[in-house]
Amino acid sequence: MNRDRRKLIGNIFADSAKYILTAGIIGNFLSGKFTLFMTIGSLIVFGLLVLFAYLITPKDKEEI
């Protein structure tokens, strides 16, 4: 039960990371308001969300 919740939360963090990267970099570039500050900020948030997703997602049962 708890393992399934952790998998779901890990997937939510991973999906959020993809959306941040898409909206932050591609969205700013297409809108013409592309700044280095927004790009770096988006990459930092992306990195943190990927790290959280990795840490939250449980290992396979064979690895435990």
C-alpha positions as CSV (number, residue, x, y, z in Angstrom):
1,M,0.0,0.0,0.0
2,N,2.7,2.5,1.0
3,R,4.9,1.3,-1.9
4,D,2.1,2.1,-4.4
5,R,1.7,5.6,-2.9
6,R,5.4,6.3,-3.1
7,K,5.4,5.2,-6.8
8,L,2.4,7.5,-7.5
9,I,4.1,10.5,-5.8
10,G,7.3,9.8,-7.6
11,N,5.5,9.8,-10.9
12,I,3.8,13.1,-10.0
13,F,7.2,14.7,-9.3
14,A,8.6,13.3,-12.6
15,D,5.7,14.6,-14.6
16,S,5.9,18.0,-12.9
17,A,9.6,18.1,-13.9
18,K,8.7,17.5,-17.5
19,Y,6.1,20.3,-17.4
20,I,8.4,22.8,-15.8
21,L,11.1,22.1,-18.4
22,T,8.6,22.5,-21.2
23,A,6.9,25.6,-19.9
24,G,10.0,27.2,-18.6
25,I,12.3,26.9,-21.5
26,I,10.3,26.3,-24.6
27,G,7.4,28.6,-23.5
28,N,9.8,31.5,-22.7
29,F,11.6,31.0,-26.0
30,L,8.5,31.0,-28.1
31,S,6.9,33.9,-26.3
32,G,10.0,36.1,-27.1
33,K,10.6,36.7,-23.4
34,F,13.6,34.3,-23.2
35,T,16.0,35.3,-20.3
36,L,18.9,33.6,-18.8
37,F,17.5,34.0,-15.3
38,M,14.3,32.2,-16.2
39,T,16.2,29.4,-18.0
40,I,18.5,28.8,-15.0
41,G,15.5,28.9,-12.6
42,S,13.6,26.4,-14.7
43,L,16.6,24.1,-14.9
44,I,17.1,24.3,-11.1
45,V,13.5,23.5,-10.4
46,F,13.6,20.7,-13.0
47,G,16.7,19.2,-11.3
48,L,15.1,19.3,-7.8
49,L,11.9,17.7,-9.0
50,V,13.9,14.9,-10.7
51,L,15.9,14.4,-7.6
52,F,12.8,14.2,-5.4
53,A,11.2,11.7,-7.9
54,Y,14.3,9.5,-7.7
55,L,14.5,9.6,-3.9
56,I,10.7,9.0,-3.4
57,T,10.3,6.2,-5.9
58,P,10.9,2.8,-4.1
59,K,13.6,0.4,-5.3
60,D,12.5,-2.9,-6.9
61,K,11.9,-5.6,-4.4
62,E,14.9,-7.6,-5.7
63,E,17.2,-4.7,-4.8
64,I,16.0,-4.4,-1.2
